[in-house]
Amino acid sequence: MELGISMFADLALNKETGTRKPAQERLQELLEEIKLADEVGLDVFGIGEHHRPDFAVSAPEIIIAAASVVTKNIKLGSAVTVLSSADPVRVYQNFATADLISNGRVEIVAGRGSFIESFPLFGYDLEDYDALFEEKLNLLLQINQQEEITWSGKFRAPLYKQKVLPRAKNNALDIWIAVGGTPQSVVRAARLGLPLMVAIIGGYPAQFNPLIRLYKDEYQKSGHDVHKMRIGVHSHTFIGEDSKQAADYLFPGYAAQMDAVGRDRGWTPYTRAQYDKGRSFEGALLVGDVSEVTEKIIYQCEMFGLTRFVAHMDIGGPEHKQLMKSIELFGTKVAPEVRKALKKSEPKS
């Protein structure tokens, strides 16, 4: 069972000045947070890709390369790489380079992305949203499997006996597929035998049971070894020593960020009632003290049969000091209890 953290490097909004935290400051903080996650024994850290004014990271592989120098053991990956608007050749090269710097600790979590800013930025048509991802994923997987590529498609110039270099430490990178709830994406990942990362950021985790079952069924039907099947969940998380204080602290920034996203998508304003409902035991928000967050992670792990849980911690731009405390509590208090509980529940051979 792997336990980790993801962040998008949210740039907190100063309501008095109307300005956001400088990206340089946030990136320096992010490296310190990744270093701490490694020091407290967490397994993985994911960095998201966005092309918006409220996030500091547009190229996760650069942050990953920098983080690999200040960490020793933790896996470093994207959360996610927006593959639809990227060049798979360059994606592989960049992540393989970072993998070599990290001595083999880098992975890719590929997805279509929940935001669309990268499409016009890089000259792609949203009408090709699904086709772009399918074609580019297939090319990336081919590159990951072989050094010399001969390939042709609709959205990129063909390749004829081209070598894609450098190669990752073990020649291939670990590639996950991130999904938000689309059955077709789940089926694709299962049929390809790729590990699945499910973003559960609202509603109730139990609502995702049919999606997880679909993945397991299709994975097995496709002839893959079920013992190698990997399923992860990404959920909004924030941990404090006092449950109410943690919840009250996070809410203003969290609600502001949800409203910023919601304005683009036609959502109604985010309310404290929604927030508190999400914090209930059955809800998707893991915001509270050590015992509350521990119980909810165990609940999800046992319900879905997870092999990885990723706590997404910086939505809304909590202060660096508060994030460092949340990471410390996750690594030193929550993670040991989760691992202990899951080990007890394993069937005895």
Secondary structure, 3 states (H helix, E strand, C coil): CEEEEEECCECCEECCCCEECCHHHHHHHHHHHHHHHHHCCCCEEEECCCCCCCECCCCHHHHHHHHHHHCCCCEEEECCEEHHHCCHHHHHHHHHHHHHHHCCCEEEEEECCCCCCHHHHCCCCHHHHHHHHHHHHHHHHHHHHCCEEEECCCCCCCEEEEECCCCECCECCEEEEEECCCHHHHHHHHHHCCCEEEECCCCCHHHHHHHHHHHHHHHHHCCCCHHHCCEEEEEEEEECCCHHHHHHHHHHHHHHHHHHHHHHHCCCCCCHHHHHHHHCCCCCCEEECHHHHHHHHHHHHHHHCCCEEEEECCCCCCCHHHHHHHHHHHHHHHHHHHHHHHHHHCCCC
